[in-house]
Amino acid sequence: MATIELANVSKRFGSVETIRGVDLHLEDREFVVFVGPSGCGKSTLLRLVAGLEDVSGGEIRFDGKVVNEMTPPERGIAMVFQSYALYPHMTVQENMMFGLKLAKTGRAEAERRVANAARILQLDQLLQRKPKELSGGQRQRVAIGRAITRDPKVFLFDEPLSNLDAALRVQMRIEIAKLHRQLDATMIYVTHDQVEAMTLADRIVVLEAGEVRQVGSPLDLYQHPANRFVAGFIGSPKMNFLPVSLPKGFHIPADVTEIGVRPEHLLLGGGGDAIVEGKVLTVERLGAENWVYLDLGLEEPLVVKHTGMVGLLPDSIATVGLPSAACYFFDRNGQCLRRDGFG
């Protein structure tokens, strides 16, 4: 496997700079997820690591060796894309063996690698089927199997689950996490879905407009966001943001321009150190928990997570309590100044 370093890496397409001075260090056998909204540069950054795009500035190193001028095969990477890219006229076995055939791998060794990948991905009974006879999840496993057979230093995944339905995405997340443990491999995974990022990553790299906003473990980003962007992007539903003039009850430092609080920390019915009131828009009843949406006259509704029964009706007025210890404070530049209770 490999350590990967990006030193002041940039990428320009004409006059447009899509990646801006990125510095990263990825440990050997680490599972790192690049996450961010559409257009943030995460797939471009992955393609730079893969060698599918040339860097405009900076260096990329694998195990300390500069790979800027190396082709993808020379870097020892294998990539799994959003589209399965399987040959429809070939069987599963032939699809998984095709890259090895191009690399002039011996027949016996190629068959051994395909058999090993099929065992890991539970494709043993499907080797003689054609892609049209497979489900979406099975096709994606074949695409992953094709990458495994190359025995790469680094696995790169570019939004591999986007074409799957919700149930299959959950199943494939579990399988990819299990695959990382089995292969003990260095993996980089690109997604716009922060739930995928939170459930798969050892560390998450949050990108916005071609720049790294924060790097950390899923829990660290969730509990200690560095800025408003990360606070609003990590978490589902996302963090609530309130102007400092709205809550009634606790003192706000002068340099704070906005307050953030997650839905699960709000207290339906009041309590805490401050209160806000709003009109009920709707209640999503999900069994063990409920999501209450309130209109406070802001651009977006306030979302409150509540366990237990909720008797609120649309257009009724609800009171919500804010515990000071659970609130994030942001300055005019969007930097997170303080969060009590979590360091």
Secondary structure as a PSIPRED ss2 file (coil, helix, strand):
# PSIPRED VFORMAT (PSIPRED V4.0)

   1 M C   1.000  0.000  0.000
   2 A C   1.000  0.000  0.000
   3 T C   1.000  0.000  0.000
   4 I E   0.000  0.000  1.000
   5 E E   0.000  0.000  1.000
   6 L E   0.000  0.000  1.000
   7 A E   0.000  0.000  1.000
   8 N E   0.000  0.000  1.000
   9 V E   0.000  0.000  1.000
  10 S E   0.000  0.000  1.000
  11 K E   0.000  0.000  1.000
  12 R E   0.000  0.000  1.000
  13 F E   0.000  0.000  1.000
  14 G C   1.000  0.000  0.000
  15 S C   1.000  0.000  0.000
  16 V E   0.000  0.000  1.000
  17 E E   0.000  0.000  1.000
  18 T E   0.000  0.000  1.000
  19 I E   0.000  0.000  1.000
  20 R E   0.000  0.000  1.000
  21 G E   0.000  0.000  1.000
  22 V E   0.000  0.000  1.000
  23 D E   0.000  0.000  1.000
  24 L E   0.000  0.000  1.000
  25 H E   0.000  0.000  1.000
  26 L E   0.000  0.000  1.000
  27 E C   1.000  0.000  0.000
  28 D C   1.000  0.000  0.000
  29 R C   1.000  0.000  0.000
  30 E C   1.000  0.000  0.000
  31 F E   0.000  0.000  1.000
  32 V E   0.000  0.000  1.000
  33 V E   0.000  0.000  1.000
  34 F E   0.000  0.000  1.000
  35 V E   0.000  0.000  1.000
  36 G C   1.000  0.000  0.000
  37 P C   1.000  0.000  0.000
  38 S C   1.000  0.000  0.000
  39 G C   1.000  0.000  0.000
  40 C C   1.000  0.000  0.000
  41 G C   1.000  0.000  0.000
  42 K H   0.000  1.000  0.000
  43 S H   0.000  1.000  0.000
  44 T H   0.000  1.000  0.000
  45 L H   0.000  1.000  0.000
  46 L H   0.000  1.000  0.000
  47 R H   0.000  1.000  0.000
  48 L H   0.000  1.000  0.000
  49 V H   0.000  1.000  0.000
  50 A H   0.000  1.000  0.000
  51 G C   1.000  0.000  0.000
  52 L C   1.000  0.000  0.000
  53 E C   1.000  0.000  0.000
  54 D C   1.000  0.000  0.000
  55 V C   1.000  0.000  0.000
  56 S C   1.000  0.000  0.000
  57 G E   0.000  0.000  1.000
  58 G E   0.000  0.000  1.000
  59 E E   0.000  0.000  1.000
  60 I E   0.000  0.000  1.000
  61 R E   0.000  0.000  1.000
  62 F E   0.000  0.000  1.000
  63 D C   1.000  0.000  0.000
  64 G C   1.000  0.000  0.000
  65 K E   0.000  0.000  1.000
  66 V E   0.000  0.000  1.000
  67 V C   1.000  0.000  0.000
  68 N C   1.000  0.000  0.000
  69 E C   1.000  0.000  0.000
  70 M C   1.000  0.000  0.000
  71 T C   1.000  0.000  0.000
  72 P H   0.000  1.000  0.000
  73 P H   0.000  1.000  0.000
  74 E H   0.000  1.000  0.000
  75 R H   0.000  1.000  0.000
  76 G C   1.000  0.000  0.000
  77 I E   0.000  0.000  1.000
  78 A E   0.000  0.000  1.000
  79 M E   0.000  0.000  1.000
  80 V E   0.000  0.000  1.000
  81 F C   1.000  0.000  0.000
  82 Q C   1.000  0.000  0.000
  83 S C   1.000  0.000  0.000
  84 Y C   1.000  0.000  0.000
  85 A C   1.000  0.000  0.000
  86 L C   1.000  0.000  0.000
  87 Y C   1.000  0.000  0.000
  88 P C   1.000  0.000  0.000
  89 H C   1.000  0.000  0.000
  90 M C   1.000  0.000  0.000
  91 T C   1.000  0.000  0.000
  92 V H   0.000  1.000  0.000
  93 Q H   0.000  1.000  0.000
  94 E H   0.000  1.000  0.000
  95 N H   0.000  1.000  0.000
  96 M H   0.000  1.000  0.000
  97 M H   0.000  1.000  0.000
  98 F H   0.000  1.000  0.000
  99 G H   0.000  1.000  0.000
 100 L H   0.000  1.000  0.000
 101 K H   0.000  1.000  0.000
 102 L H   0.000  1.000  0.000
 103 A C   1.000  0.000  0.000
 104 K C   1.000  0.000  0.000
 105 T C   1.000  0.000  0.000
 106 G C   1.000  0.000  0.000
 107 R H   0.000  1.000  0.000
 108 A H   0.000  1.000  0.000
 109 E H   0.000  1.000  0.000
 110 A H   0.000  1.000  0.000
 111 E H   0.000  1.000  0.000
 112 R H   0.000  1.000  0.000
 113 R H   0.000  1.000  0.000
 114 V H   0.000  1.000  0.000
 115 A H   0.000  1.000  0.000
 116 N H   0.000  1.000  0.000
 117 A H   0.000  1.000  0.000
 118 A H   0.000  1.000  0.000
 119 R H   0.000  1.000  0.000
 120 I H   0.000  1.000  0.000
 121 L C   1.000  0.000  0.000
 122 Q C   1.000  0.000  0.000
 123 L C   1.000  0.000  0.000
 124 D H   0.000  1.000  0.000
 125 Q H   0.000  1.000  0.000
 126 L H   0.000  1.000  0.000
 127 L C   1.000  0.000  0.000
 128 Q C   1.000  0.000  0.000
 129 R C   1.000  0.000  0.000
 130 K C   1.000  0.000  0.000
 131 P H   0.000  1.000  0.000
 132 K H   0.000  1.000  0.000
 133 E H   0.000  1.000  0.000
 134 L C   1.000  0.000  0.000
 135 S C   1.000  0.000  0.000
 136 G H   0.000  1.000  0.000
 137 G H   0.000  1.000  0.000
 138 Q H   0.000  1.000  0.000
 139 R H   0.000  1.000  0.000
 140 Q H   0.000  1.000  0.000
 141 R H   0.000  1.000  0.000
 142 V H   0.000  1.000  0.000
 143 A H   0.000  1.000  0.000
 144 I H   0.000  1.000  0.000
 145 G H   0.000  1.000  0.000
 146 R H   0.000  1.000  0.000
 147 A H   0.000  1.000  0.000
 148 I H   0.000  1.000  0.000
 149 T H   0.000  1.000  0.000
 150 R C   1.000  0.000  0.000
 151 D C   1.000  0.000  0.000
 152 P C   1.000  0.000  0.000
 153 K C   1.000  0.000  0.000
 154 V E   0.000  0.000  1.000
 155 F E   0.000  0.000  1.000
 156 L E   0.000  0.000  1.000
 157 F E   0.000  0.000  1.000
 158 D E   0.000  0.000  1.000
 159 E C   1.000  0.000  0.000
 160 P C   1.000  0.000  0.000
 161 L C   1.000  0.000  0.000
 162 S C   1.000  0.000  0.000
 163 N C   1.000  0.000  0.000
 164 L C   1.000  0.000  0.000
 165 D C   1.000  0.000  0.000
 166 A H   0.000  1.000  0.000
 167 A H   0.000  1.000  0.000
 168 L H   0.000  1.000  0.000
 169 R H   0.000  1.000  0.000
 170 V H   0.000  1.000  0.000
 171 Q H   0.000  1.000  0.000
 172 M H   0.000  1.000  0.000
 173 R H   0.000  1.000  0.000
 174 I H   0.000  1.000  0.000
 175 E H   0.000  1.000  0.000
 176 I H   0.000  1.000  0.000
 177 A H   0.000  1.000  0.000
 178 K H   0.000  1.000  0.000
 179 L H   0.000  1.000  0.000
 180 H H   0.000  1.000  0.000
 181 R H   0.000  1.000  0.000
 182 Q H   0.000  1.000  0.000
 183 L H   0.000  1.000  0.000
 184 D C   1.000  0.000  0.000
 185 A C   1.000  0.000  0.000
 186 T E   0.000  0.000  1.000
 187 M E   0.000  0.000  1.000
 188 I E   0.000  0.000  1.000
 189 Y E   0.000  0.000  1.000
 190 V E   0.000  0.000  1.000
 191 T E   0.000  0.000  1.000
 192 H C   1.000  0.000  0.000
 193 D C   1.000  0.000  0.000
 194 Q H   0.000  1.000  0.000
 195 V H   0.000  1.000  0.000
 196 E H   0.000  1.000  0.000
 197 A H   0.000  1.000  0.000
 198 M H   0.000  1.000  0.000
 199 T H   0.000  1.000  0.000
 200 L H   0.000  1.000  0.000
 201 A C   1.000  0.000  0.000
 202 D C   1.000  0.000  0.000
 203 R E   0.000  0.000  1.000
 204 I E   0.000  0.000  1.000
 205 V E   0.000  0.000  1.000
 206 V E   0.000  0.000  1.000
 207 L E   0.000  0.000  1.000
 208 E E   0.000  0.000  1.000
 209 A C   1.000  0.000  0.000
 210 G C   1.000  0.000  0.000
 211 E E   0.000  0.000  1.000
 212 V E   0.000  0.000  1.000
 213 R E   0.000  0.000  1.000
 214 Q E   0.000  0.000  1.000
 215 V E   0.000  0.000  1.000
 216 G E   0.000  0.000  1.000
 217 S C   1.000  0.000  0.000
 218 P H   0.000  1.000  0.000
 219 L H   0.000  1.000  0.000
 220 D H   0.000  1.000  0.000
 221 L H   0.000  1.000  0.000
 222 Y H   0.000  1.000  0.000
 223 Q H   0.000  1.000  0.000
 224 H C   1.000  0.000  0.000
 225 P C   1.000  0.000  0.000
 226 A C   1.000  0.000  0.000
 227 N E   0.000  0.000  1.000
 228 R H   0.000  1.000  0.000
 229 F H   0.000  1.000  0.000
 230 V H   0.000  1.000  0.000
 231 A H   0.000  1.000  0.000
 232 G H   0.000  1.000  0.000
 233 F H   0.000  1.000  0.000
 234 I C   1.000  0.000  0.000
 235 G C   1.000  0.000  0.000
 236 S C   1.000  0.000  0.000
 237 P C   1.000  0.000  0.000
 238 K C   1.000  0.000  0.000
 239 M C   1.000  0.000  0.000
 240 N E   0.000  0.000  1.000
 241 F E   0.000  0.000  1.000
 242 L E   0.000  0.000  1.000
 243 P E   0.000  0.000  1.000
 244 V C   1.000  0.000  0.000
 245 S C   1.000  0.000  0.000
 246 L C   1.000  0.000  0.000
 247 P C   1.000  0.000  0.000
 248 K E   0.000  0.000  1.000
 249 G C   1.000  0.000  0.000
 250 F C   1.000  0.000  0.000
 251 H C   1.000  0.000  0.000
 252 I C   1.000  0.000  0.000
 253 P C   1.000  0.000  0.000
 254 A C   1.000  0.000  0.000
 255 D C   1.000  0.000  0.000
 256 V C   1.000  0.000  0.000
 257 T C   1.000  0.000  0.000
 258 E E   0.000  0.000  1.000
 259 I E   0.000  0.000  1.000
 260 G E   0.000  0.000  1.000
 261 V E   0.000  0.000  1.000
 262 R C   1.000  0.000  0.000
 263 P H   0.000  1.000  0.000
 264 E H   0.000  1.000  0.000
 265 H H   0.000  1.000  0.000
 266 L C   1.000  0.000  0.000
 267 L E   0.000  0.000  1.000
 268 L E   0.000  0.000  1.000
 269 G C   1.000  0.000  0.000
 270 G C   1.000  0.000  0.000
 271 G C   1.000  0.000  0.000
 272 G C   1.000  0.000  0.000
 273 D C   1.000  0.000  0.000
 274 A E   0.000  0.000  1.000
 275 I E   0.000  0.000  1.000
 276 V E   0.000  0.000  1.000
 277 E E   0.000  0.000  1.000
 278 G E   0.000  0.000  1.000
 279 K E   0.000  0.000  1.000
 280 V E   0.000  0.000  1.000
 281 L E   0.000  0.000  1.000
 282 T E   0.000  0.000  1.000
 283 V E   0.000  0.000  1.000
 284 E E   0.000  0.000  1.000
 285 R E   0.000  0.000  1.000
 286 L C   1.000  0.000  0.000
 287 G C   1.000  0.000  0.000
 288 A C   1.000  0.000  0.000
 289 E E   0.000  0.000  1.000
 290 N E   0.000  0.000  1.000
 291 W E   0.000  0.000  1.000
 292 V E   0.000  0.000  1.000
 293 Y E   0.000  0.000  1.000
 294 L E   0.000  0.000  1.000
 295 D E   0.000  0.000  1.000
 296 L C   1.000  0.000  0.000
 297 G C   1.000  0.000  0.000
 298 L C   1.000  0.000  0.000
 299 E C   1.000  0.000  0.000
 300 E C   1.000  0.000  0.000
 301 P C   1.000  0.000  0.000
 302 L E   0.000  0.000  1.000
 303 V E   0.000  0.000  1.000
 304 V E   0.000  0.000  1.000
 305 K E   0.000  0.000  1.000
 306 H E   0.000  0.000  1.000
 307 T E   0.000  0.000  1.000
 308 G C   1.000  0.000  0.000
 309 M C   1.000  0.000  0.000
 310 V C   1.000  0.000  0.000
 311 G C   1.000  0.000  0.000
 312 L C   1.000  0.000  0.000
 313 L C   1.000  0.000  0.000
 314 P C   1.000  0.000  0.000
 315 D C   1.000  0.000  0.000
 316 S C   1.000  0.000  0.000
 317 I E   0.000  0.000  1.000
 318 A E   0.000  0.000  1.000
 319 T E   0.000  0.000  1.000
 320 V E   0.000  0.000  1.000
 321 G E   0.000  0.000  1.000
 322 L E   0.000  0.000  1.000
 323 P C   1.000  0.000  0.000
 324 S H   0.000  1.000  0.000
 325 A H   0.000  1.000  0.000
 326 A H   0.000  1.000  0.000
 327 C C   1.000  0.000  0.000
 328 Y E   0.000  0.000  1.000
 329 F E   0.000  0.000  1.000
 330 F E   0.000  0.000  1.000
 331 D C   1.000  0.000  0.000
 332 R C   1.000  0.000  0.000
 333 N C   1.000  0.000  0.000
 334 G C   1.000  0.000  0.000
 335 Q E   0.000  0.000  1.000
 336 C E   0.000  0.000  1.000
 337 L E   0.000  0.000  1.000
 338 R E   0.000  0.000  1.000
 339 R E   0.000  0.000  1.000
 340 D C   1.000  0.000  0.000
 341 G C   1.000  0.000  0.000
 342 F C   1.000  0.000  0.000
 343 G C   1.000  0.000  0.000
